[in-house]
Amino acid sequence: MVEFVSVNPTGPVHVGHTRGAVLGSALANSLDAAGYSVTREYYVNDAGTQMEAFYRSVYARYREALGQEADFPANGYAGEYIGDLGREIAESEGSRFLEMDEAQAVKEIGDIGREKMVSLIRADLEEIGVTFDNWFSERSLYGNKEYEQAMDLLRDKNYLSERDNALWFNSTMLGDDKDNVVVRSSGEPTYFASDIAYHYNKFVKREFHQVIDIWGADHQGHVPRMKAAVEALGIEPDGLTVLISQMVTLKRGNEVVRASKRTGDFVTLRELAEEVGSDACRYFFLARSPSTQMEFDLELAKKESSENPVYYIQYAHARNFSILNLARSRNIDWSQGDVSLLTDPNELTLIRTMIRLPELVEQIARSLEPHHLPHYAMELATAFHWFYENCRVISANAEDNDITLARLKLVESAQIVFRRTLEIMGMNAPERM
């Protein structure tokens, strides 16, 4: 299982989340290509205090949309999108929630708001080709009693203790530097408790052999205690791998882009995709190791020149396609081309680059480092452009017929490698540019 993004459904996906989304998607594609059975999962954090604050925020904006006074929660979500949700619900549902008990109204409006937000998140991610096999609800862990089962298992193994009116997981027994609260003095489970139950579900209930979690940089300190909890549940700790995706800085040339023009707040994934396109989003977020901070240059991502690696790679595929189209228009059949004639250094460089792809996919599956794919794609494009510039593929001279057929066979083979590489990266393979 590769679990990634998992943004709380309290707001849209922003640029910071997008890096982890692209990393998870490309990693899952690579594992798929290497022969693994892969499940792509989004963990919907639909329980806890943040969701309650979201529900109350939407309820307040709903009341305001109908001309009613409303107390906006102190810890509420003030983004423009909350007002949009409130107005949408007022338009579709009318005033019926004003006539019911407030607690019930908050719950029902909250459910509608949450589903709308999950749908928005799903649609935004699909804009850049990020899809999931499963959307897993945090609330189901409590409804299915898996939270209780996980806690009972830890309690039976003496990994839980009560002190200071709270329930603690004794992480220090497993090498962590401090114990961690799983149930607050109020009786409310912490996010850590939910995460323990979720991993109990992944490993014990659904029996995944290998689980890869992709988290943001703000969760770095959470890794040791999660590994300790997995071990306490009786699971081999090496079965869980946590990849941390570092921060992203958006730049427009030399200027840092700090906020959205539309909302005055964070830049959303949708805004980024609309400005630079899906392929540029995927390439640039994938091109750096997730453990390093990165700058995303909006101006470079939009350039239609060889300076932009996305354009350079896709142009190589389009050039490849046009060569084969020209050959077909001339009724040239290259299926019997003799590839032993390909001895030019430019031909051999292209061939050597092409045949590295299977080995690269296996390497990525072992190292979980899909950022090698964009660099390989650049090498492949460079080798193809260089071959094209130095070796005439379709010659009008009859005496060149044999080498023409051999080179067309090479071009067709290169097209297969280009398409497969772009497919694993989640990018398009355009036929014209």
Buried (B, 14 or more C-beta within 10 A) or exposed (E): BBBBBBBBBBBBBBBBBBBBBBBBBBBBBBBBBBEBEBBBBBBBBBBBEBBBBBBBBBBBBBBBBBEEEBEBBEEBBEBEBBBBBBBBBBEEEEEEBEEEEEEEBBBBBBEBBBEBBBEBBBEBBEBBBBEBEEBBBBBBBBEBEBBEBBBEBBEEEEBBEEEEEBBBBBBEBBEBEEBBBBBBEEEEBBBBBBBBBBBBBBBBEBEBEBBBBBBBBEBEEBBBBBBBBBBBBEBEBEBBBBBBBBEBBBBBEEEEBEEBEEBEBBBBBBBBBEBBBBBBBBBBBBBBBBEEEBEBBBBBBBBEEEEBBBBBBBBBBBBBBEBBEEBEEEEBEBEEBEEEBBEBEBBEBBBEBBEBBEEBBBBBBEEBBBBBBBEBBBBBBBBBBBBBEEBEBBEEEEEEEEBBBBBBBBBBBBBEBBBBBBEBBBBBBEEEE
